[in-house]
């Protein structure tokens, strides 16, 4: 394989294997910007993915699949909002509970009933809508063409959602309200903003977006429920770290996803790279276990760096993780 | 009023307790046979595929054939991770339930099982451990009977290598998604046997190995298969649990050999055949012996290492995707192995002549990747210490 082909295939894999991370991250940013630290990403992605996948297969429609993933994810968001916003329960505990619950439910449905649902192969148009697109000459550009212009539609949807979320938070009135609620809910309340409504809407939309990320993984894995891990397999946790790395900016999260992906994908892509570029042969000498640990090592390093950096424009919402109760003002 | 409630409660508690003893007592006297089988599983007993599923099926099938009542005589502790304390607890539970034979299916149970087999109070129990290497033959410290069992799956891999080698073009590339490479003799001997099988029909073909470093990561299995396909591999085989590599091959229009179960349903246009285990063959022998003549367990069952001959390992039925001559060639090699005329690591290579007849070639020794001959390899090495690849295996090092 030529060097250009190998690089093209590597860059393609970097995006194709890791784009679900972007869904999780953007969803979590919406949650956190409205002041809710939602640690349920892992479970919500798993369940949203499974819900969307099964609905998509049953209706054989990509649109219904997307809607299903969004709704199932949103349903978990509704549960999270009800418990933390209305009932004022501790966000960390509820988030972790939702992760545990979501993963367990995933296995309960997948292992027990998965066989009875329509197989992936039986839903051709659902499957076809996921296939990588071909954008003619753009897809043929050496090295970057395949990576940027020959991906699954869900990859582009992720970037579109990230950009829209970025504009929403930064430029719109509702975005401003969301940020106000996340920064100082008491002040926002006295300005007449309906705190509960803002929180509910952002949490539900955010978790819905996470669900679509799970759907992407499910489609990528061919809807198999055999594995000992969920489709999400730890991606939800990395998404929470990526939020901090991206400094709570959805558009920066796109680049963050690619950067994280670059390291994550080295493991499985090293054979292709070494085959084309022999000077990279040191990659195959590194034990595979180190590659498996790499995402988490990088995540830890990122968290350390971001916690010691004294950047002025730190975007972390001030009221994150704190429940707002009007009578306690 | 308070007193009344207390009295009522007391009566209730007494009633429940007496009922409980009554049930336990009748349950005990009713049974015709007190023989019980205990099993420790790494995953759930209600799995519908995978490693635990295969073992559970094997045990159930064997017990049914032996006329045992699975519901009553099989005791299971499942979802037991490879952790000394948890495995010890599981053994205590099963021993407490009166199990006569305790089966541990995962490699990491080894230390806890060995320790239990040394306890005097468990001296009447037979411990049998899959994929391990320890047994009560090792030392006098053991008070209980303790053996290990595994199979010559490499023989089945050799046969699947023939199917893959015939499907790939001359001198083509074949991808091998492996959980591990040379770290474990199990994966290493599998890769070598498969490669030798490929070479018997396609001498210049390359087998490219992608190591995952994990037994259970579906995403990585899929990704590794995709990378091998983009390297130009025409057939994808695997030593990992899920059918993801076969599904990747199917989607790319390539071919593949699965593992553990017939994966044709997951990849109808790609799958050729898969090396499979018939665990019930061993379980029938082990449970039957433990039931009828437990004192002779070690002489009759020993450390079990069954192969094609015993029907313990095999390949799944060849799919329509195989080339025409595959069935005939595999049948010839299978006969050689079953009749004991030849085996994979006896340092004799097989080839096929123009008429498709199998030929043994004594004059071309099997070489390791570094060029030194392997010589005839004995079982202990295949099972426990093989840590090199044969020529033709590419790992890009």
Contacts between the chains, C-beta under 8 A, distances in Angstrom:
chain1	res1	chain2	res2	distance
A	1	B	230	7.5
A	1	B	231	6.5
A	1	B	232	7.1
A	9	B	227	7.8
A	9	B	230	4.9
A	13	B	223	7.1
A	13	B	226	7.4
A	13	B	227	7.4
A	17	B	219	7.7
A	17	B	223	6.0
A	111	B	44	7.2
A	111	B	46	7.1
A	111	B	47	6.5
A	111	B	48	6.3
A	112	B	46	7.3
A	114	B	48	7.7
A	115	B	48	5.9
A	121	B	268	7.8
A	217	B	219	7.6
A	220	B	219	7.8
A	220	B	222	7.2
A	221	B	218	5.9
A	221	B	219	6.7
A	221	B	222	6.3
A	221	B	244	6.8
A	222	B	222	7.8
A	222	B	244	7.1
A	222	B	247	4.5
A	222	B	251	7.9
A	222	B	266	8.0
A	224	B	218	6.4
A	224	B	242	6.2
A	224	B	243	6.5
A	224	B	244	6.5
A	224	B	247	7.1
A	224	B	266	7.6
A	226	B	49	5.1
A	226	B	50	6.2
A	226	B	218	6.9
A	226	B	241	7.1
A	226	B	242	4.6
A	226	B	243	6.6
A	227	B	216	6.4
A	227	B	217	7.4
A	227	B	218	3.6
A	227	B	241	7.6
A	227	B	242	5.4
A	228	B	43	6.7
A	228	B	50	7.6
A	228	B	216	3.8
A	228	B	241	7.5
A	229	B	216	6.5
A	229	B	217	6.6
A	229	B	218	6.9
A	231	B	218	7.8
A	231	B	219	7.7
A	233	B	217	6.9
A	233	B	218	7.6
A	233	B	219	5.6
A	265	B	223	7.7
A	267	B	213	7.9
A	267	B	220	7.2
A	268	B	210	7.2
A	268	B	220	6.1
A	268	B	223	3.9
A	268	B	224	5.0
A	268	B	226	7.7
A	268	B	227	5.3
A	269	B	223	7.9
A	269	B	227	5.6
A	270	B	396	8.0
A	271	B	208	6.9
A	271	B	210	5.6
A	271	B	227	5.7
A	271	B	228	7.1
A	271	B	231	6.2
A	271	B	396	5.9
A	272	B	227	5.2
A	272	B	230	5.9
A	272	B	231	5.7
A	274	B	396	4.8
A	275	B	231	5.9
A	275	B	396	6.5
A	281	B	396	6.7
A	281	B	397	7.3
A	284	B	395	6.8
A	284	B	396	4.9
A	284	B	397	5.6
A	285	B	397	6.8
A	287	B	213	7.1
A	288	B	180	7.9
A	288	B	211	5.1
A	288	B	212	6.4
A	288	B	213	2.8
A	288	B	214	7.8
A	289	B	213	5.0
A	291	B	213	6.8
A	292	B	213	5.5
A	292	B	214	6.3
A	292	B	217	8.0
